[in-house]
Amino acid sequence: MAKLNTNGNAYTIIYASVMVIIVAFLLAFVASALKPTQDANVALDTKKQILAALNIRDLSNPEAEAKYNEVITNGELNSPTLTANVDGEEKLIVAVKGAGLWGPLWGWVSINKDGETVYGTFFNHESETAGLGARIKEQWFQEAFQGKKIYQDGKVALGVYKQGKAPATLSTDSYVDAVTGATLTSNGVNDMIQKCLSDNQGAIEAFKN
């Protein structure tokens, strides 16, 4: 029998190919084994974000899971709208999605039973600039929307504008100031709010009535 030449090109190629196959198999196995845990973590994070839009924050993982199950009365995590009962008051939660300067934006807007005013919001991003556009995730910015009016003259007016740049006809209780130095990200938040609330205006009216 001919002795295998471990210094030859054929040996090197075969060895490398076998190692690649083994490593790929192991990675696929680990990814498959971890997927249920990863999916559960993503779902829990989404639930925390929805709770934040209802002004319920800073809960541990078990507390968040329990609170979500307690307050959400209808709708799935991927639904465009959900309903909730917070301290005996009904709220409608509308999912919003859009684009910022560097990547996707998303969040939720919760609405009071009057169908006219914001109860709370939560916004998140994938890759906005730290210290600038990324600040849409900060609580102070999200709380600025509380109590703001959604409609003016029958159309969605709620938005985000650079200080002094809001339309002259727009009431001051229908918008918040943009994040300083993050005009494009703020415009993205404005656009996704107006589009997604307009798209779900029928659901908002049904909830109100």
C-alpha atoms as an extended CHARMM CRD file, in Angstrom:
* protein
*
       209  EXT
         1         1  MET       CA              0.0000000000        0.0000000000        0.0000000000  PROA      1               0.0000000000
         2         2  ALA       CA              1.2760000000        3.4200000000       -0.9090000000  PROA      2               0.0000000000
         3         3  LYS       CA              2.0680000000        5.6360000000        2.0690000000  PROA      3               0.0000000000
         4         4  LEU       CA             -0.0820000000        8.7710000000        2.3740000000  PROA      4               0.0000000000
         5         5  ASN       CA              1.9410000000       11.8510000000        1.5700000000  PROA      5               0.0000000000
         6         6  THR       CA              1.0650000000       14.2800000000        4.3470000000  PROA      6               0.0000000000
         7         7  ASN       CA              3.1050000000       16.9980000000        2.6950000000  PROA      7               0.0000000000
         8         8  GLY       CA              1.2310000000       16.9040000000       -0.5960000000  PROA      8               0.0000000000
         9         9  ASN       CA             -1.4040000000       19.2980000000       -1.8550000000  PROA      9               0.0000000000
        10        10  ALA       CA             -4.0590000000       16.5880000000       -2.0150000000  PROA      10              0.0000000000
        11        11  TYR       CA             -3.6670000000       15.8070000000        1.6830000000  PROA      11              0.0000000000
        12        12  THR       CA             -3.8610000000       19.4730000000        2.6050000000  PROA      12              0.0000000000
        13        13  ILE       CA             -7.0380000000       19.9940000000        0.5710000000  PROA      13              0.0000000000
        14        14  ILE       CA             -8.7370000000       16.8670000000        1.9280000000  PROA      14              0.0000000000
        15        15  TYR       CA             -7.7630000000       17.7030000000        5.5250000000  PROA      15              0.0000000000
        16        16  ALA       CA             -9.0130000000       21.2930000000        5.2160000000  PROA      16              0.0000000000
        17        17  SER       CA            -12.2620000000       20.1500000000        3.6140000000  PROA      17              0.0000000000
        18        18  VAL       CA            -12.9590000000       17.6320000000        6.3810000000  PROA      18              0.0000000000
        19        19  MET       CA            -12.2600000000       20.2110000000        9.0790000000  PROA      19              0.0000000000
        20        20  VAL       CA            -14.5520000000       22.7530000000        7.4170000000  PROA      20              0.0000000000
        21        21  ILE       CA            -17.3560000000       20.1800000000        7.2410000000  PROA      21              0.0000000000
        22        22  ILE       CA            -16.9080000000       19.2040000000       10.8980000000  PROA      22              0.0000000000
        23        23  VAL       CA            -16.8200000000       22.8210000000       12.1090000000  PROA      23              0.0000000000
        24        24  ALA       CA            -19.8450000000       23.7460000000        9.9720000000  PROA      24              0.0000000000
        25        25  PHE       CA            -21.7690000000       20.7870000000       11.3970000000  PROA      25              0.0000000000
        26        26  LEU       CA            -20.8950000000       21.7540000000       14.9620000000  PROA      26              0.0000000000
        27        27  LEU       CA            -21.8760000000       25.3870000000       14.4040000000  PROA      27              0.0000000000
        28        28  ALA       CA            -25.1790000000       24.3540000000       12.8530000000  PROA      28              0.0000000000
        29        29  PHE       CA            -25.8560000000       22.0000000000       15.7590000000  PROA      29              0.0000000000
        30        30  VAL       CA            -25.0850000000       24.6530000000       18.3750000000  PROA      30              0.0000000000
        31        31  ALA       CA            -27.1850000000       27.2690000000       16.5610000000  PROA      31              0.0000000000
        32        32  SER       CA            -30.1000000000       24.8390000000       16.3480000000  PROA      32              0.0000000000
        33        33  ALA       CA            -29.7830000000       23.9200000000       20.0120000000  PROA      33              0.0000000000
        34        34  LEU       CA            -29.6670000000       27.5690000000       21.1130000000  PROA      34              0.0000000000
        35        35  LYS       CA            -32.4550000000       28.8300000000       18.8360000000  PROA      35              0.0000000000
        36        36  PRO       CA            -35.3370000000       28.2180000000       21.3000000000  PROA      36              0.0000000000
        37        37  THR       CA            -33.4760000000       30.1700000000       23.9790000000  PROA      37              0.0000000000
        38        38  GLN       CA            -32.6120000000       32.9600000000       21.5510000000  PROA      38              0.0000000000
        39        39  ASP       CA            -36.2250000000       33.1860000000       20.3530000000  PROA      39              0.0000000000
        40        40  ALA       CA            -37.4510000000       33.3200000000       23.9640000000  PROA      40              0.0000000000
        41        41  ASN       CA            -35.0150000000       36.1350000000       24.7660000000  PROA      41              0.0000000000
        42        42  VAL       CA            -36.0950000000       38.1280000000       21.6940000000  PROA      42              0.0000000000
        43        43  ALA       CA            -39.7680000000       37.6610000000       22.6340000000  PROA      43              0.0000000000
        44        44  LEU       CA            -39.1190000000       38.7750000000       26.2150000000  PROA      44              0.0000000000
        45        45  ASP       CA            -37.2310000000       41.8680000000       25.0330000000  PROA      45              0.0000000000
        46        46  THR       CA            -40.1450000000       42.7310000000       22.7310000000  PROA      46              0.0000000000
        47        47  LYS       CA            -42.5740000000       42.3510000000       25.6180000000  PROA      47              0.0000000000
        48        48  LYS       CA            -40.4490000000       44.7180000000       27.7160000000  PROA      48              0.0000000000
        49        49  GLN       CA            -40.5040000000       47.2750000000       24.9110000000  PROA      49              0.0000000000
        50        50  ILE       CA            -44.2900000000       47.0510000000       24.6310000000  PROA      50              0.0000000000
        51        51  LEU       CA            -44.5960000000       47.4570000000       28.3930000000  PROA      51              0.0000000000
        52        52  ALA       CA            -42.3320000000       50.5190000000       28.1890000000  PROA      52              0.0000000000
        53        53  ALA       CA            -44.7860000000       52.0240000000       25.6880000000  PROA      53              0.0000000000
        54        54  LEU       CA            -47.3730000000       51.5790000000       28.4510000000  PROA      54              0.0000000000
        55        55  ASN       CA            -45.0600000000       53.4290000000       30.8750000000  PROA      55              0.0000000000
        56        56  ILE       CA            -44.2170000000       50.1810000000       32.6840000000  PROA      56              0.0000000000
        57        57  ARG       CA            -40.4380000000       49.9690000000       32.9430000000  PROA      57              0.0000000000
        58        58  ASP       CA            -37.5120000000       48.5940000000       34.9240000000  PROA      58              0.0000000000
        59        59  LEU       CA            -38.9350000000       45.1300000000       35.5740000000  PROA      59              0.0000000000
        60        60  SER       CA            -36.9200000000       41.9660000000       36.0240000000  PROA      60              0.0000000000
        61        61  ASN       CA            -37.4120000000       39.2470000000       33.4140000000  PROA      61              0.0000000000
        62        62  PRO       CA            -39.9230000000       37.2280000000       35.4890000000  PROA      62              0.0000000000
        63        63  GLU       CA            -41.7730000000       40.4210000000       36.4750000000  PROA      63              0.0000000000
        64        64  ALA       CA            -41.9580000000       41.5720000000       32.8510000000  PROA      64              0.0000000000
        65        65  GLU       CA            -43.3020000000       38.2240000000       31.6650000000  PROA      65              0.0000000000
        66        66  ALA       CA            -45.9740000000       38.2130000000       34.3610000000  PROA      66              0.0000000000
        67        67  LYS       CA            -46.9080000000       41.8660000000       33.8570000000  PROA      67              0.0000000000
        68        68  TYR       CA            -47.2050000000       41.4450000000       30.0920000000  PROA      68              0.0000000000
        69        69  ASN       CA            -49.5700000000       38.5130000000       30.5350000000  PROA      69              0.0000000000
        70        70  GLU       CA            -51.5320000000       40.5590000000       33.0530000000  PROA      70              0.0000000000
        71        71  VAL       CA            -52.0560000000       43.7740000000       31.0740000000  PROA      71              0.0000000000
        72        72  ILE       CA            -52.1790000000       42.6650000000       27.4120000000  PROA      72              0.0000000000
        73        73  THR       CA            -55.7420000000       41.6830000000       26.5820000000  PROA      73              0.0000000000
        74        74  ASN       CA            -55.5440000000       41.0400000000       22.8340000000  PROA      74              0.0000000000
        75        75  GLY       CA            -52.9700000000       40.7570000000       20.0470000000  PROA      75              0.0000000000
        76        76  GLU       CA            -49.7220000000       38.9240000000       19.3580000000  PROA      76              0.0000000000
        77        77  LEU       CA            -46.1480000000       40.2240000000       19.4830000000  PROA      77              0.0000000000
        78        78  ASN       CA            -46.0440000000       40.6360000000       15.6970000000  PROA      78              0.0000000000
        79        79  SER       CA            -49.5090000000       42.1850000000       15.4440000000  PROA      79              0.0000000000
        80        80  PRO       CA            -49.8270000000       45.7410000000       14.0880000000  PROA      80              0.0000000000
        81        81  THR       CA            -52.0310000000       46.5610000000       17.0760000000  PROA      81              0.0000000000
        82        82  LEU       CA            -52.5840000000       45.1810000000       20.5690000000  PROA      82              0.0000000000
        83        83  THR       CA            -54.9250000000       46.1420000000       23.3680000000  PROA      83              0.0000000000
        84        84  ALA       CA            -54.1190000000       46.4310000000       27.0410000000  PROA      84              0.0000000000
        85        85  ASN       CA            -55.7420000000       47.2290000000       30.3560000000  PROA      85              0.0000000000
        86        86  VAL       CA            -53.6090000000       49.3590000000       32.6410000000  PROA      86              0.0000000000
        87        87  ASP       CA            -55.0140000000       50.1970000000       36.0660000000  PROA      87              0.0000000000
        88        88  GLY       CA            -58.5320000000       49.6030000000       34.7610000000  PROA      88              0.0000000000
        89        89  GLU       CA            -58.1080000000       51.7810000000       31.6630000000  PROA      89              0.0000000000
        90        90  GLU       CA            -58.0700000000       50.4070000000       28.1160000000  PROA      90              0.0000000000
        91        91  LYS       CA            -55.1390000000       51.2720000000       25.8540000000  PROA      91              0.0000000000
        92        92  LEU       CA            -54.4480000000       50.5650000000       22.1930000000  PROA      92              0.0000000000
        93        93  ILE       CA            -50.8460000000       49.8680000000       21.2070000000  PROA      93              0.0000000000
        94        94  VAL       CA            -49.8140000000       50.5020000000       17.6030000000  PROA      94              0.0000000000
        95        95  ALA       CA            -46.5500000000       49.0860000000       16.2410000000  PROA      95              0.0000000000
        96        96  VAL       CA            -44.4820000000       51.5560000000       14.2330000000  PROA      96              0.0000000000
        97        97  LYS       CA            -41.6150000000       50.7570000000       11.8590000000  PROA      97              0.0000000000
        98        98  GLY       CA            -39.4270000000       52.9940000000        9.7330000000  PROA      98              0.0000000000
        99        99  ALA       CA            -35.8900000000       53.9370000000        8.7740000000  PROA      99              0.0000000000
       100       100  GLY       CA            -33.3230000000       56.1830000000       10.4300000000  PROA      100             0.0000000000
       101       101  LEU       CA            -30.0130000000       57.5280000000        9.2260000000  PROA      101             0.0000000000
       102       102  TRP       CA            -28.1330000000       54.2130000000        9.3450000000  PROA      102             0.0000000000
       103       103  GLY       CA            -30.7450000000       51.4980000000        9.6850000000  PROA      103             0.0000000000
       104       104  PRO       CA            -34.2000000000       50.3990000000       10.8190000000  PROA      104             0.0000000000
       105       105  LEU       CA            -36.2430000000       52.1530000000       13.5020000000  PROA      105             0.0000000000
       106       106  TRP       CA            -39.1720000000       50.6080000000       15.3260000000  PROA      106             0.0000000000
       107       107  GLY       CA            -41.3340000000       50.9910000000       18.3800000000  PROA      107             0.0000000000
       108       108  TRP       CA            -44.8360000000       51.2800000000       19.7660000000  PROA      108             0.0000000000
       109       109  VAL       CA            -47.2840000000       54.0860000000       20.4770000000  PROA      109             0.0000000000
       110       110  SER       CA            -49.9480000000       53.4970000000       23.1150000000  PROA      110             0.0000000000
       111       111  ILE       CA            -53.1750000000       55.4530000000       22.8440000000  PROA      111             0.0000000000
       112       112  ASN       CA            -55.8100000000       56.3540000000       25.4140000000  PROA      112             0.0000000000
       113       113  LYS       CA            -59.4060000000       55.1860000000       25.0730000000  PROA      113             0.0000000000
       114       114  ASP       CA            -60.3890000000       58.5720000000       23.6500000000  PROA      114             0.0000000000
       115       115  GLY       CA            -58.4600000000       57.5810000000       20.5160000000  PROA      115             0.0000000000
       116       116  GLU       CA            -57.0240000000       61.0810000000       20.4420000000  PROA      116             0.0000000000
       117       117  THR       CA            -54.1330000000       61.2840000000       22.8820000000  PROA      117             0.0000000000
       118       118  VAL       CA            -50.8760000000       59.4220000000       23.4100000000  PROA      118             0.0000000000
       119       119  TYR       CA            -50.5010000000       57.4370000000       26.6110000000  PROA      119             0.0000000000
       120       120  GLY       CA            -46.8740000000       56.3990000000       26.0790000000  PROA      120             0.0000000000
       121       121  THR       CA            -44.2470000000       55.4620000000       23.5080000000  PROA      121             0.0000000000
       122       122  PHE       CA            -41.1540000000       53.3470000000       23.0490000000  PROA      122             0.0000000000
       123       123  PHE       CA            -38.6570000000       53.6820000000       20.2040000000  PROA      123             0.0000000000
       124       124  ASN       CA            -35.6330000000       51.5860000000       19.3280000000  PROA      124             0.0000000000
       125       125  HSD       CA            -32.9900000000       51.4870000000       16.6020000000  PROA      125             0.0000000000
       126       126  GLU       CA            -30.4280000000       49.1930000000       15.0600000000  PROA      126             0.0000000000
       127       127  SER       CA            -27.4640000000       51.4360000000       14.3500000000  PROA      127             0.0000000000
       128       128  GLU       CA            -28.1060000000       55.1370000000       14.9510000000  PROA      128             0.0000000000
       129       129  THR       CA            -25.2260000000       57.3480000000       16.1070000000  PROA      129             0.0000000000
       130       130  ALA       CA            -24.4170000000       57.1160000000       19.8210000000  PROA      130             0.0000000000
       131       131  GLY       CA            -25.1210000000       60.3640000000       21.6380000000  PROA      131             0.0000000000
       132       132  LEU       CA            -27.2010000000       61.6660000000       18.7180000000  PROA      132             0.0000000000
       133       133  GLY       CA            -29.8220000000       59.6040000000       16.8930000000  PROA      133             0.0000000000
       134       134  ALA       CA            -29.4720000000       56.7810000000       19.4080000000  PROA      134             0.0000000000
       135       135  ARG       CA            -31.0770000000       59.0680000000       21.9860000000  PROA      135             0.0000000000
       136       136  ILE       CA            -34.5350000000       58.2270000000       20.6290000000  PROA      136             0.0000000000
       137       137  LYS       CA            -34.2440000000       55.1660000000       22.8780000000  PROA      137             0.0000000000
       138       138  GLU       CA            -33.8580000000       57.3220000000       25.9800000000  PROA      138             0.0000000000
       139       139  GLN       CA            -36.7970000000       57.6850000000       28.3270000000  PROA      139             0.0000000000
       140       140  TRP       CA            -36.8490000000       61.4930000000       28.3300000000  PROA      140             0.0000000000
       141       141  PHE       CA            -37.4890000000       61.5900000000       24.5890000000  PROA      141             0.0000000000
       142       142  GLN       CA            -40.2000000000       58.9490000000       24.7320000000  PROA      142             0.0000000000
       143       143  GLU       CA            -41.9570000000       60.5970000000       27.6720000000  PROA      143             0.0000000000
       144       144  ALA       CA            -42.1750000000       63.8590000000       25.7010000000  PROA      144             0.0000000000
       145       145  PHE       CA            -44.9800000000       62.2580000000       23.6780000000  PROA      145             0.0000000000
       146       146  GLN       CA            -47.2290000000       61.6120000000       26.6630000000  PROA      146             0.0000000000
       147       147  GLY       CA            -50.5040000000       63.5200000000       26.3760000000  PROA      147             0.0000000000
       148       148  LYS       CA            -49.7930000000       64.7390000000       22.8420000000  PROA      148             0.0000000000
       149       149  LYS       CA            -52.6920000000       64.9400000000       20.4070000000  PROA      149             0.0000000000
       150       150  ILE       CA            -52.6710000000       62.4840000000       17.5070000000  PROA      150             0.0000000000
       151       151  TYR       CA            -55.0450000000       64.2280000000       15.0790000000  PROA      151             0.0000000000
       152       152  GLN       CA            -55.6300000000       67.6660000000       13.7030000000  PROA      152             0.0000000000
       153       153  ASP       CA            -58.4130000000       68.3170000000       11.2200000000  PROA      153             0.0000000000
       154       154  GLY       CA            -59.0840000000       64.5940000000       10.9910000000  PROA      154             0.0000000000
       155       155  LYS       CA            -55.5560000000       63.6500000000        9.9140000000  PROA      155             0.0000000000
       156       156  VAL       CA            -52.6070000000       62.2810000000       11.8540000000  PROA      156             0.0000000000
       157       157  ALA       CA            -50.6060000000       65.2970000000       13.0210000000  PROA      157             0.0000000000
       158       158  LEU       CA            -48.4560000000       63.7650000000       15.7610000000  PROA      158             0.0000000000
       159       159  GLY       CA            -44.8260000000       64.2110000000       14.8150000000  PROA      159             0.0000000000
       160       160  VAL       CA            -41.2730000000       65.2730000000       15.5440000000  PROA      160             0.0000000000
       161       161  TYR       CA            -39.8620000000       68.5840000000       14.3270000000  PROA      161             0.0000000000
       162       162  LYS       CA            -36.6700000000       70.5420000000       14.7230000000  PROA      162             0.0000000000
       163       163  GLN       CA            -37.2230000000       73.4180000000       17.1240000000  PROA      163             0.0000000000
       164       164  GLY       CA            -38.8790000000       76.2770000000       15.2810000000  PROA      164             0.0000000000
       165       165  LYS       CA            -39.4620000000       74.1830000000       12.1290000000  PROA      165             0.0000000000
       166       166  ALA       CA            -42.9270000000       72.7670000000       12.8460000000  PROA      166             0.0000000000
       167       167  PRO       CA            -45.6750000000       73.8600000000       10.4370000000  PROA      167             0.0000000000
       168       168  ALA       CA            -47.1950000000       77.1400000000       11.5830000000  PROA      168             0.0000000000
       169       169  THR       CA            -50.6750000000       75.6090000000       11.4490000000  PROA      169             0.0000000000
       170       170  LEU       CA            -49.7260000000       72.7050000000       13.7250000000  PROA      170             0.0000000000
       171       171  SER       CA            -50.7760000000       72.9140000000       17.3550000000  PROA      171             0.0000000000
       172       172  THR       CA            -47.8960000000       72.7010000000       19.8430000000  PROA      172             0.0000000000
       173       173  ASP       CA            -49.6230000000       69.8150000000       21.6250000000  PROA      173             0.0000000000
       174       174  SER       CA            -49.2730000000       67.6340000000       18.5080000000  PROA      174             0.0000000000
       175       175  TYR       CA            -45.4970000000       67.3910000000       18.2370000000  PROA      175             0.0000000000
       176       176  VAL       CA            -42.2460000000       67.0810000000       20.1770000000  PROA      176             0.0000000000
       177       177  ASP       CA            -38.8690000000       68.6480000000       19.5240000000  PROA      177             0.0000000000
       178       178  ALA       CA            -36.3610000000       66.6540000000       17.4840000000  PROA      178             0.0000000000
       179       179  VAL       CA            -33.2100000000       65.2950000000       19.0840000000  PROA      179             0.0000000000
       180       180  THR       CA            -30.5020000000       67.9560000000       18.7940000000  PROA      180             0.0000000000
       181       181  GLY       CA            -27.9550000000       67.0620000000       16.1280000000  PROA      181             0.0000000000
       182       182  ALA       CA            -29.9880000000       64.1110000000       14.8650000000  PROA      182             0.0000000000
       183       183  THR       CA            -32.2300000000       65.6390000000       12.2270000000  PROA      183             0.0000000000
       184       184  LEU       CA            -32.3910000000       62.6140000000        9.9220000000  PROA      184             0.0000000000
       185       185  THR       CA            -33.1110000000       60.1540000000       12.7250000000  PROA      185             0.0000000000
       186       186  SER       CA            -35.7760000000       62.4910000000       14.1100000000  PROA      186             0.0000000000
       187       187  ASN       CA            -37.2880000000       62.7680000000       10.6420000000  PROA      187             0.0000000000
       188       188  GLY       CA            -37.3560000000       58.9680000000       10.5210000000  PROA      188             0.0000000000
       189       189  VAL       CA            -39.2780000000       58.8230000000       13.7950000000  PROA      189             0.0000000000
       190       190  ASN       CA            -41.6750000000       61.4770000000       12.5030000000  PROA      190             0.0000000000
       191       191  ASP       CA            -42.2900000000       59.6180000000        9.2450000000  PROA      191             0.0000000000
       192       192  MET       CA            -42.8260000000       56.1990000000       10.8370000000  PROA      192             0.0000000000
       193       193  ILE       CA            -45.2580000000       57.5990000000       13.4130000000  PROA      193             0.0000000000
       194       194  GLN       CA            -47.3440000000       59.3970000000       10.8310000000  PROA      194             0.0000000000
       195       195  LYS       CA            -47.3490000000       56.5170000000        8.3370000000  PROA      195             0.0000000000
       196       196  CYS       CA            -48.1000000000       53.7290000000       10.7960000000  PROA      196             0.0000000000
       197       197  LEU       CA            -50.7650000000       55.6670000000       12.7040000000  PROA      197             0.0000000000
       198       198  SER       CA            -52.3820000000       56.6430000000        9.3980000000  PROA      198             0.0000000000
       199       199  ASP       CA            -52.2790000000       53.0200000000        8.2270000000  PROA      199             0.0000000000
       200       200  ASN       CA            -54.0070000000       51.9630000000       11.4540000000  PROA      200             0.0000000000
       201       201  GLN       CA            -56.4720000000       54.8460000000       11.6880000000  PROA      201             0.0000000000
       202       202  GLY       CA            -59.3660000000       52.4530000000       11.1790000000  PROA      202             0.0000000000
       203       203  ALA       CA            -58.2220000000       50.3210000000       14.1220000000  PROA      203             0.0000000000
       204       204  ILE       CA            -57.8510000000       53.4430000000       16.2590000000  PROA      204             0.0000000000
       205       205  GLU       CA            -61.3810000000       54.5610000000       15.4070000000  PROA      205             0.0000000000
       206       206  ALA       CA            -62.7510000000       51.0850000000       16.1440000000  PROA      206             0.0000000000
       207       207  PHE       CA            -60.9630000000       51.0660000000       19.5090000000  PROA      207             0.0000000000
       208       208  LYS       CA            -62.3320000000       54.4980000000       20.3460000000  PROA      208             0.0000000000
       209       209  ASN       CA            -65.8710000000       53.4500000000       19.5570000000  PROA      209             0.0000000000
